[in-house]
Amino acid sequence: MDRAALHNLLRAQFLANARIGVSTGPLSIALQGDDATVRFDAVVSGGDARLLPERMQRYAVVTGWREQDGRWRLRHAQWSAAP
């Protein structure tokens, strides 16, 4: 998914849902020198209800990071709908 596709996905979610929530599972972090890979599951929920969400989707997420000048910077992110 490229930047424009991500933008359109988020825009559609914000327009369709008055309330949006994201919860992440435990992080699996692998360090390789100045690079790191972080894997986790994220559950995205949304809807108009105040008590319970009307929609939910779980995603498997993989992010790549690089340390530059003492700060970790995101290099890439990939996610796919998890069963």
Secondary structure as UniProt FT lines:
FT   HELIX           3..16
FT   STRAND          19..24
FT   STRAND          28..32
FT   TURN            33..34
FT   STRAND          35..47
FT   STRAND          55..68
FT   TURN            69..70
FT   STRAND          71..81
//
